[in-house]
Amino acid sequence: MQTGPRNLITDVTGLVVGNASDAEIKTGVTVLTADDAFTAGIHIMGGAPGTRESDLLAPDKTVQQVNALTLAGGSAFGLDAASGVADALRLQGRGFAVGDQIVPIVPCAILFDLLNGGDKDWPENPYKRLGAQALGAVGETFNLGSVGAGTGAMLASFKGGLGSASVVLPSGHTVGALVAVNALGDATVDGTHFWAAPFEAGAEFGGLGPAHDYPAGLPPTKLASHNANTTIAIVATDAILDQSQCTRLATSAHDGMARALVPSHTPMDGDLVFGVSTSAKPLVNPAEDTMWLGHAGATCLARAIARAVFHATPAAKDPVPAYSYQVT
């Protein structure tokens, strides 16, 4: 498997990512954007999603491209992160032109991190500020683990986090994934080996390989009554795709979530994937190429999920340990 030079979603040329975190609240925001508007679709498989402007991403809607995508903690409060991003983009003159007005298109997805030990008694919603900060921090390189939208994320046994991965296909197309992992289920089989181990590139999340034994019973989960879940992701490619093909890319990528998180797509998770195309490279064989793009998106997402958990770091009052500090 050939990864891109950074093994990040920004190996898809033109894309940049920025993070903003608040250590006291234990939450944050992640923004993906580009100099030019890009095509995006979405597919939702979880039973409890939280989104802004997701309906706009349906293939039959008027606006076909977006200016940024935002992933945020904070549950419904986190949707305000997109307002901070939109305000900053408008000042830059970036957005959908309507007469003499500019309207930035910034879809957003949120996860629930309100029960992670952080101080949530804020005097005003912090997410608009964090959204603007994340946009101001965008670049081709960024940290993984307990940063951005993954700052306060948790799974059943370990902390979640922000993950990313990439792959370069024989066709020359690059596919990358970006994910904030906050699942009801677990990313590890036995507390050590990752469910995503068969897809690992090198030793990007420890190189321990698959588990020797797999549980016959039910896997561990968070208390379902907390509804404190959701894994939100972006899968991107430089292949030229229309909005319906981006939606299919997002749909295929959900397979990677199911390979890396057990259980996934539950009624208490809001699991969703944005599909993105920067439209830089044409498809040579559309039917075959789109099949491999979907497979690559699923594989990248599985790897990115494991990397998110692998790179998480501990903080005071964490309800669960960080994987890297628990497993040696």
VEXDRENKOL-363597 format. One record per atom (N, C-alpha, C, CB): residue in three letters; x, y, z. Coordinates in steps of 0.1 Angstrom, whole numbers, plus 5000, padded with zeros to 4 digits. Glycine has a CB too. Example, Ala and Ser with C-alpha at 12.3 -4.5 7.8 and 13.67 -1.06 7.14 Angstrom:
! VEXDRENKOL-363597
ALA513249435078;ALA512349555078;ALA513249675078;ALA511349555090;SER512849785071;SER513749895071;SER512950005079;SER514149945057;
END
This chain:
! VEXDRENKOL-363597
MET500849885000;MET500050005000;MET500950125000;MET499050005012;GLN500750214991;GLN501450344990;GLN500650454995;GLN501950374975;THR501150505007;THR500450625012;THR501050755005;THR500650635028;GLY500350865007;GLY500850995003;GLY502051035012;GLY499751095003;PRO502751135008;PRO503951175015;PRO503751215030;PRO504551295009;ARG502551265033;ARG502251295047;ARG501351195054;ARG501551435048;ASN500751105047;ASN499751015052;ASN498651085059;ASN500450905062;LEU498251195053;LEU497151275058;LEU496151305046;LEU497651405064;ILE494951355049;ILE494051395039;ILE494551505030;ILE492651435045;THR495451585035;THR496051695027;THR497051645017;THR496751785037;ASP497251515016;ASP497951455004;ASP497051474991;ASP498351315006;VAL495851494993;VAL494951534982;VAL495251684979;VAL493351514985;THR495951704968;THR496451844966;THR495451944966;THR497251844952;GLY495752054973;GLY494752164974;GLY494052174987;GLY493752164963;LEU493952064994;LEU493152065007;LEU494152105019;LEU492551925010;VAL493552175028;VAL494252215040;VAL493352195052;VAL494752365040;VAL493852165064;VAL493152135076;VAL493652225087;VAL493251985079;GLY492752275095;GLY493052345107;GLY492352295119;GLY492752495105;ASN492952305131;ASN492352265143;ASN492352375154;ASN493152135149;ALA491352375162;ALA491352465174;ALA490852375186;ALA490452595172;SER491452395197;SER491052315209;SER490952405221;SER492152205211;ASP490052365230;ASP489952425243;ASP490152315254;ASP488552495245;ALA491352325260;ALA491752215270;ALA490852215282;ALA493152225273;GLU490352335286;GLU489552345298;GLU488152285296;GLU489452485303;ILE487552315284;ILE486252265281;ILE486352115276;ILE485552345270;LYS487552075271;LYS487851945265;LYS486951935252;LYS487551835275;THR487152015243;THR486452015231;THR487252085220;THR485052075232;GLY486752085208;GLY487452155197;GLY486752145184;GLY488852105196;VAL487352205174;VAL486852215160;VAL487952185150;VAL486252355158;THR487552115140;THR488452085128;THR487752135115;THR488751935127;VAL488552205107;VAL488052265095;VAL488852215083;VAL488052425095;LEU488252165073;LEU488852135060;LEU488452235049;LEU488551985056;THR489352295042;THR489052385032;THR490052385020;THR488852525038;ALA489852465011;ALA490752474999;ALA490652624994;ALA490452374988;ASP491552664985;ASP491452794979;ASP490252804971;ASP492752824971;ASP489952704964;ASP488752704955;ASP487652614961;ASP489152654941;ALA486352644957;ALA485252564962;ALA485452424956;ALA483952624957;PHE484952324964;PHE485052184960;PHE483752114961;PHE486152114968;THR483652004954;THR482351934953;THR482251844965;THR482251844940;ALA481051834971;ALA480951744983;ALA479551674983;ALA481151834996;GLY479551554989;GLY478351484991;GLY478351435006;GLY478151364981;ILE477351365010;ILE477251315023;ILE476451185024;ILE476651425033;HIS476751105033;HIS475950985036;HIS475950965051;HIS476450855029;ILE474750945057;ILE474550935071;ILE474050795074;ILE473551045077;MET474650725083;MET474250585087;MET473950575101;MET475250485083;GLY474350665110;GLY474050665124;GLY472650705126;GLY475050745132;GLY472150675138;GLY470750705142;GLY470550835149;GLY470150595150;ALA471650905152;ALA471551035160;ALA472451135154;ALA471851005175;PRO472351175142;PRO473251275136;PRO472951425140;PRO473251265121;GLY473951505139;GLY473751645141;GLY474451725130;GLY474251695155;THR473751795122;THR474351855110;THR473851995107;THR474151765098;ARG474552065099;ARG474152195094;ARG474452195079;ARG474952315100;GLU473452235071;GLU473452235056;GLU473752105050;GLU474552335052;SER473451995056;SER473651865050;SER472651835039;SER473451755061;ASP471451895040;ASP470451875029;ASP470951935016;ASP469151935033;LEU471752045017;LEU472252105005;LEU473252014997;LEU473052235009;LEU473751915003;LEU474651824996;LEU474051714988;LEU475651765006;ALA472751704988;ALA472051614980;ALA472251644965;ALA470551604983;PRO472451544956;PRO472751574942;PRO471751654934;PRO472951444935;ASP470551664939;ASP469451734932;ASP469351884937;ASP468151664934;LYS470251924946;LYS470152064951;LYS470952154942;LYS470652064965;THR470652284943;THR471152384934;THR472652404936;THR470452514936;VAL473052424948;VAL474552444951;VAL475252314951;VAL474752524964;GLN476252304942;GLN476952174941;GLN478352174948;GLN477152144926;GLN478852294952;GLN480152294958;GLN480052374971;GLN481152364948;VAL481052344979;VAL481152404993;VAL482552474994;VAL480952305004;ASN482652565004;ASN483852635007;ASN484652575018;ASN483552785010;ALA484052505027;ALA484652445038;ALA483752335044;ALA485152545049;LEU484352245051;LEU483552145059;LEU484052155073;LEU483752005054;THR483152155083;THR483552175097;THR483052045105;THR482852295103;LEU484051995113;LEU483751895123;LEU483951955137;LEU484651765121;ALA482951935146;ALA483051995159;ALA482551905170;ALA482252125159;GLY483051925182;GLY482451875194;GLY481251955198;GLY483551865205;GLY480751935211;GLY479752015216;GLY478351985214;GLY479952145211;SER478051865207;SER476651835204;SER476051955196;SER475851805217;ALA474851985198;ALA474152085190;ALA474752225192;ALA472652095194;PHE475452245203;PHE476152375205;PHE477252385194;PHE476752385219;GLY477852275191;GLY478952275181;GLY478652325167;GLY479552145181;LEU477352315164;LEU476952365150;LEU477252505148;LEU475452335148;ASP477452585159;ASP477752725158;ASP479152745152;ASP477552795171;ALA480052635153;ALA481352655147;ALA481352695133;ALA482152515149;ALA480352645125;ALA480252675111;ALA480052825109;ALA479152595104;SER479352895119;SER479153035118;SER480453115118;SER478253085129;GLY481353065127;GLY482653135128;GLY483453115116;GLY483453075140;VAL483352995110;VAL484052965097;VAL483553055086;VAL484052815094;ALA482153055085;ALA481553135075;ALA481853285076;ALA479953115075;ASP481853335088;ASP482153475089;ASP483553515084;ASP481953525104;ALA484453425088;ALA485853445084;ALA486053435069;ALA486753345091;LEU485353335063;LEU485453315048;LEU484753435041;LEU484653185044;ARG483753485046;ARG483053605040;ARG484053725040;ARG481753645047;LEU484753745051;LEU485753855051;LEU486853835040;LEU486353865065;GLN487053705037;GLN488053675026;GLN487453685012;GLN488653545029;GLY486153715011;GLY485453714998;GLY485253584992;GLY486253804989;ARG485153475000;ARG484953344995;ARG483553294999;ARG486053245002;GLY482853244988;GLY481553194990;GLY480753194978;GLY480853285001;PHE479453164979;PHE478553154968;PHE478053294965;PHE477353054971;ALA478253334952;ALA477853474949;ALA476353484946;ALA478653524937;VAL475653574953;VAL474253604951;VAL474053754949;VAL473353544963;GLY474053794937;GLY474053944934;GLY475354004939;GLY472854014942;ASP475254104947;ASP476454164953;ASP476854104966;ASP476354314953;GLN476253994970;GLN476553934983;GLN477353804981;GLN475253904991;ILE478153764991;ILE478853644992;ILE478353565004;ILE480453674993;VAL477953435001;VAL477453345011;VAL478353225012;VAL475953315009;PRO479253215021;PRO480053095023;PRO479152975026;PRO481153115034;ILE479552865019;ILE478752735021;ILE479652645030;ILE478452665007;VAL479252625042;VAL480052555052;VAL479152455059;VAL480652655063;PRO478952335053;PRO478352225061;PRO479152185073;PRO478152105051;CYS478452135083;CYS479052105096;CYS478451975102;CYS478852225106;ALA479251905109;ALA478751785116;ALA479351785130;ALA479151655109;ILE478551745140;ILE478951745154;ILE478951615160;ILE478051845162;LEU479751605171;LEU479751485180;LEU479451525194;LEU481151405179;PHE479051435202;PHE478751465216;PHE479951435225;PHE477551375221;ASP480451545231;ASP481551535241;ASP481251615253;ASP482851585234;LEU480051615257;LEU479651695269;LEU479851625282;LEU478251735268;LEU480151495282;LEU480351425295;LEU481751365296;LEU479251305295;ASN482751445292;ASN484051395292;ASN484951445303;ASN484751425278;GLY484451515313;GLY485251565324;GLY485651715322;GLY486451485326;GLY485351775311;GLY485651915308;GLY484652005315;GLY485751945294;ASP485052135316;ASP484252235322;ASP483252295312;ASP485052355329;LYS482052245312;LYS481052285302;LYS480152405307;LYS480152175299;ASP480552475318;ASP479752585323;ASP480252715317;ASP479852595339;TRP480252715304;TRP480752835297;TRP479752955297;TRP481152805282;PRO480253075298;PRO479353195298;PRO478653215285;PRO480053315302;GLU479253175274;GLU478653185261;GLU479153075252;GLU478853325254;ASN478453035242;ASN478852935233;ASN480252955227;ASN477852915221;PRO481152865229;PRO482552895224;PRO482852845210;PRO483552825233;TYR481852785204;TYR482152715191;TYR482352815179;TYR481152615188;LYS481652925179;LYS481953025168;LYS483353065169;LYS480953135170;ARG483853095181;ARG485253145182;ARG486153025178;ARG485553175197;LEU485952905182;LEU486852795178;LEU486752765163;LEU486352665186;GLY485652785157;GLY485552765143;GLY486452865135;GLY484152785138;ALA486352995139;ALA487253095133;ALA488753065135;ALA486853235138;GLN489053015148;GLN490452985151;GLN490952865142;GLN490552955166;ALA490052765141;ALA490452655133;ALA490752695118;ALA489452545133;LEU489852775113;LEU490152825099;LEU491452895098;LEU488952905094;GLY491752975108;GLY492953055108;GLY494252975109;GLY492953155119;ALA494052845113;ALA495252765116;ALA495452665104;ALA495052685129;VAL494752675093;VAL494752565083;VAL496152555077;VAL493752595072;GLY496552435073;GLY497752405067;GLY497852265061;GLY498952435076;GLU498852225055;GLU499052095049;GLU499351995059;GLU500052095038;THR499952035071;THR500251935081;THR499551975094;THR501851945084;PHE499151875102;PHE498351895114;PHE498551775123;PHE496951925111;ASN498351795136;ASN498451695146;ASN497251595146;ASN498751755159;LEU497551475151;LEU496451375153;LEU496251355168;LEU496751245145;GLY495151285171;GLY494951255185;GLY493951345192;GLY496151245192;SER494351395203;SER493451475212;SER493551625208;SER493851465226;VAL493151655195;VAL493151785190;VAL491851815182;VAL494451815181;GLY491651935179;GLY490451975171;GLY489151905176;GLY490751935157;ALA488351855166;ALA487151795170;ALA487351675178;ALA486351765157;GLY488551615178;GLY488751495186;GLY489251525200;GLY489751415179;THR489351645204;THR489951685217;THR489351605229;THR489851835219;GLY488051605230;GLY487351535241;GLY486651415237;GLY486451635247;ALA487051355226;ALA486251235221;ALA486651105229;ALA486551205206;MET485651015231;MET485850895238;MET485250775231;MET485250905252;LEU485750655234;LEU485150535230;LEU484750455242;LEU486150445221;ALA484450325241;ALA484050245252;ALA485250225262;ALA483450115248;SER486450195257;SER487550165265;SER488650265266;SER488150035261;PHE488750345255;PHE489850445254;PHE489350575249;PHE490950385245;LYS490250675250;LYS489950805244;LYS489850795229;LYS490950915248;GLY489050865223;GLY488950885208;GLY489950995204;GLY487550915203;GLY489651055192;GLY490551155188;GLY490351185173;GLY491951125190;LEU491251265168;LEU491251305154;LEU492251215146;LEU491551455152;GLY491851155135;GLY492751075127;GLY492751105113;GLY492350925129;SER493751065106;SER493851095091;SER494750985085;SER494351235088;ALA494550965072;ALA495350865065;ALA495150895050;ALA495050715068;SER496050845041;SER495950855027;SER496450735020;SER496650985022;VAL496150725007;VAL496650624998;VAL496750674984;VAL495750494999;VAL497750634977;VAL497850664962;VAL497550544954;VAL499250724959;LEU496550544946;LEU496150434938;LEU496950414925;LEU494650444934;PRO497050294920;PRO497750274907;PRO497350364896;PRO497550124903;SER496050414896;SER495550504886;SER496250644887;SER494050514887;GLY496850664899;GLY497450804901;GLY496650894910;GLY497750864888;HIS495350844912;HIS494450924921;HIS494850904936;HIS493050884919;THR494751014943;THR494951004958;THR493651014965;THR495951124962;VAL493550934976;VAL492350934984;VAL492850954999;VAL491550794983;GLY492151045006;GLY492551065020;GLY491251065029;GLY493251195021;ALA491451045042;ALA490351045051;ALA490751125063;ALA490050895056;LEU489751195069;LEU489851275081;LEU488751235090;LEU489951425078;VAL488951205103;VAL487851155111;VAL488051205126;VAL487751005111;ALA486951235132;ALA486851255146;ALA486051135152;ALA486151395150;VAL486751065161;VAL486250935165;VAL485750945180;VAL487350825165;ASN484450915181;ASN483750935194;ASN482650835195;ASN483151075196;ALA482950705193;ALA482050605191;ALA481450545204;ALA482550495183;LEU480250485203;LEU479650405214;LEU480450285216;LEU478250375211;GLY481050225205;GLY481750105206;GLY483250125208;GLY481550025193;ASP484050025203;ASP485450025205;ASP486250005192;ASP485849905215;ALA487450065192;ALA488350045181;ALA489349935183;ALA489150175179;THR489349875195;THR490349765197;THR489549635200;THR491249795209;VAL490149525196;VAL489449395198;VAL489549345213;VAL490149285189;ASP490749365219;ASP491149315232;ASP491849405241;ASP491949185230;GLY491749535238;GLY492449635245;GLY493849665240;GLY492549595259;THR494249595230;THR495649605224;THR495549615209;THR496549495229;HIS494949515203;HIS494949505188;HIS493749575182;HIS494949365184;PHE494049655171;PHE492949725165;PHE492149645156;PHE493549845157;TRP490849665155;TRP489949605145;TRP490549635131;TRP488549645147;ALA491049745129;ALA491549795116;ALA492949735112;ALA491549945115;ALA493549655121;ALA494849605118;ALA495149545105;ALA495249505129;PRO494249465099;PRO494549415086;PRO494749515075;PRO493349325081;PHE494449635077;PHE494549745067;PHE495649835070;PHE493249815066;GLU496449815081;GLU497449905085;GLU498549925074;GLU498049865098;ALA499050045073;ALA500150075064;ALA501450095072;ALA499950205055;GLY502349995071;GLY503550005080;GLY503149985094;GLY504250135078;ALA503650075103;ALA503350065117;ALA502650195121;ALA504650045126;GLU501750245113;GLU501150375115;GLU500250385128;GLU500250415103;PHE499850265133;PHE499250265146;PHE499750145155;PHE497650255145;GLY501050135155;GLY501750045164;GLY502249915157;GLY500749995174;GLY501749875146;GLY502249755139;GLY502149625147;GLY503649785136;LEU501149615155;LEU500949495163;LEU500249385155;LEU500149525175;GLY499649415144;GLY498949315136;GLY497649275142;GLY499849185136;PRO496849185136;PRO495549145140;PRO495649075154;PRO494849065130;ALA494549065161;ALA494348995173;ALA494448845170;ALA493049025181;HIS494848765179;HIS494848615178;HIS493448555180;HIS495848555187;ASP492748615189;ASP491348565192;ASP490348685191;ASP491348495206;TYR489248655186;TYR488148755185;TYR487048715194;TYR487648775171;PRO486448805202;PRO485348775211;PRO484148715205;PRO485048895220;ALA483548615211;ALA482348555206;ALA481148625212;ALA482248405210;GLY481248695223;GLY480148775229;GLY480048915224;GLY480348765244;LEU479248985231;LEU479049125228;LEU480249215231;LEU477749185234;PRO480549315222;PRO481749395225;PRO481349505236;PRO482249465212;PRO482349565242;PRO482049665252;PRO481549795245;PRO483349705260;THR480649865252;THR480149995247;THR480050085258;THR478749975240;LYS479950215255;LYS479550315265;LYS478150285270;LYS479650465259;LEU477750345280;LEU476350335285;LEU475450405274;LEU476150405298;ALA474650325268;ALA473750375257;ALA472850485262;ALA472950255251;SER472550485274;SER471650595279;SER472250735279;SER471250565293;HIS473650735278;HIS474250865277;HIS474150925263;HIS475750855281;ASN473950845253;ASN473850905239;ASN475050985236;ASN472550985237;ALA476250955242;ALA477451035241;ALA478350985230;ALA478151045254;ASN477850995218;ASN478650925207;ASN478651005194;ASN477950785205;THR479150935184;THR479150985170;THR480550995164;THR478451115169;THR480750935153;THR482050935145;THR481751015132;THR482650795143;ILE482451125130;ILE482151205118;ILE483451215110;ILE481751345123;ALA483351205097;ALA484451185088;ALA484351255075;ALA484751035086;ILE485451275069;ILE485551335055;ILE486451235047;ILE486051485055;VAL486051195036;VAL486851115026;VAL486951195014;VAL486350975024;ALA488251225009;ALA488451314998;ALA489351244987;ALA489051445003;THR489151294975;THR490051254964;THR490251364954;THR489351134957;ASP491351354946;ASP491651454936;ASP490951404923;ASP493151464934;ALA490251294922;ALA489551254910;ALA488451344907;ALA489051104912;ILE488151364895;ILE486951454891;ILE485651374893;ILE487151494876;LEU484951414903;LEU483651344906;LEU482551454907;LEU483751264919;ASP481351414903;ASP480251504905;ASP479651474919;ASP479151484894;GLN478551554923;GLN478051534936;GLN477451404939;GLN476951644938;SER476851334929;SER476351204931;SER477451104933;SER475451164919;GLN478551124926;GLN479751034928;GLN480351054941;GLN480751054916;CYS480451184946;CYS480951214959;CYS480051144970;CYS481051364962;THR478751144968;THR477851074977;THR478150924977;THR476451104973;ARG478350864966;ARG478750724965;ARG480050694972;ARG478750674950;LEU481050784971;LEU482250774977;LEU482050774993;LEU483250884974;ALA481250864997;ALA480950865012;ALA480250745016;ALA480050995015;THR479350695008;THR478550575012;THR479550455013;THR477550545001;SER480450435003;SER481350325004;SER482350335016;SER482250324991;ALA482650455019;ALA483650475030;ALA483050435043;ALA484050625031;HIS481750425045;HIS481250375057;HIS481650235060;HIS479650385057;ASP482050155050;ASP482550025052;ASP483750025061;ASP482849945039;GLY484550125060;GLY485750145068;GLY485450175082;GLY486650255063;MET484350245085;MET483950265098;MET483550135105;MET482750375099;ALA482850055098;ALA482349925103;ALA483549835105;ALA481349865094;ARG484649845097;ARG485749755099;ARG486649795111;ARG486649765087;ALA486549925115;ALA487449975126;ALA486750005139;ALA488050105121;LEU485350005139;LEU484650035152;LEU483549925154;LEU484050175151;VAL483549865165;VAL482549755168;VAL481849785181;VAL483249615168;PRO480549805181;PRO479649815169;PRO479749955164;PRO478149785173;SER479249975152;SER479150105145;SER477750125140;SER480250115134;HIS477450255136;HIS476150285130;HIS474950255139;HIS476050215116;THR475150265152;THR474050225161;THR473050335162;THR474650195175;PRO471850315168;PRO470850415170;PRO471350535178;PRO469650355176;MET472350515187;MET472950615195;MET474150685189;MET473250555209;ASP474650645178;ASP475650715171;ASP475150795159;ASP476750615165;GLY475750905157;GLY475350995145;GLY476250975134;GLY475251135149;ASP476850855131;ASP477850835122;ASP477550885108;ASP478150685121;LEU478450965102;LEU478251015089;LEU479651045082;LEU477551155089;VAL479651045069;VAL480851065061;VAL480451175050;VAL481350935055;PHE481351275049;PHE481351365038;PHE482251305027;PHE481751515042;GLY481851315015;GLY482651275003;GLY483051394996;GLY481951174994;VAL484351414992;VAL484851534987;VAL485651504974;VAL485751614997;SER485551594964;SER486351584952;SER486951724949;SER485551534940;THR488251734947;THR488951854943;THR488951874928;THR490351864949;SER488551764921;SER488351774906;SER489651814899;SER487251874903;ALA490751744903;ALA492051774896;ALA492451674886;ALA493051774907;LYS491951544887;LYS492451444878;LYS491251374872;LYS493351354884;PRO491151354859;PRO489951284853;PRO490051134856;PRO489951304838;LEU488851074855;LEU488750924856;LEU489150874842;LEU487350884860;VAL489950774842;VAL490350704829;VAL489250604826;VAL491750644830;ASN488950524835;ASN487850424834;ASN486850444845;ASN488450274834;PRO485850524842;PRO484850574852;PRO484350454861;PRO483750644846;ALA483850354855;ALA483250244863;ALA484250174872;ALA482650134854;GLU485450144867;GLU486450074875;GLU487050164885;GLU487450014866;ASP487350294880;ASP488050384889;ASP487150424901;ASP488450514881;THR485950444899;THR485050484911;THR484950364920;THR483650524906;MET484950244915;MET484950124925;MET486150134934;MET484849994917;TRP487350154928;TRP488550154936;TRP488650274945;TRP489750144926;LEU488150384940;LEU488050504949;LEU487250474962;LEU487550624942;GLY486150404960;GLY485350374971;GLY485950274981;GLY484050314967;HIS486650174975;HIS487450084984;HIS488550154991;HIS487949964975;ALA489250244984;ALA490350314990;ALA489850405001;ALA491150394980;GLY488650464999;GLY488050555009;GLY487750475022;GLY486850625004;ALA487250355020;ALA486850275032;ALA488150235039;ALA486150145028;THR489150195032;THR490450145038;THR491050265045;THR491350095028;CYS491150385039;CYS491750505045;CYS490950535058;CYS491750625036;LEU489650525058;LEU488850565069;LEU489150475081;LEU487350565066;ALA489250345078;ALA489550245089;ALA490850275095;ALA489550105083;ARG491850305087;ARG493250335092;ARG493150465100;ARG494150345081;ALA492450565095;ALA492450695102;ALA491750685115;ALA491650795093;ILE490750595117;ILE490150575130;ILE491150515140;ILE488950485128;ALA491850415135;ALA492850355144;ALA493950455148;ALA493450235138;ARG494350535139;ARG495350645141;ARG494850745151;ARG495850705129;ALA493650775151;ALA493050875160;ALA493150825174;ALA491550905157;VAL492850695176;VAL492850645190;VAL494350625194;VAL492150505190;PHE495150575185;PHE496650555188;PHE497350675193;PHE497350495176;HIS496950795187;HIS497650925190;HIS497051005201;HIS497751005178;ALA495950955207;ALA495251035217;ALA496151045230;ALA493950965221;THR496051155237;THR496951175249;THR496051205261;THR497851295246;PRO496551165273;PRO495651185285;PRO495551325290;PRO496251095296;ALA494551355297;ALA494351485303;ALA493651465317;ALA493451575294;ALA493651565325;ALA493051555338;ALA491551525337;ALA493251685346;LYS491051445346;LYS489651405347;LYS489051335335;LYS488851535349;ASP489951265328;ASP489551185317;ASP488751065322;ASP490651135308;PRO487551035317;PRO486750915322;PRO487350785317;PRO485350925317;VAL488150785307;VAL488850665301;VAL490250695298;VAL488050615289;PRO491150595298;PRO492550615295;PRO492850645280;PRO493450505300;ALA493950695277;ALA494450705263;ALA495150575260;ALA495350835262;TYR494950525248;TYR495550405243;TYR497050405244;TYR495150375229;SER497650505239;SER499150505239;SER499750505253;SER499650625231;TYR499050545263;TYR499550545276;TYR499150435284;TYR499150675283;GLN498250345278;GLN497750225285;GLN498450105280;GLN496250215283;VAL498750095267;VAL499349985261;VAL500750005258;VAL498549945248;THR501649915261;THR503049925258;THR503449805250;THR503849935271;
END
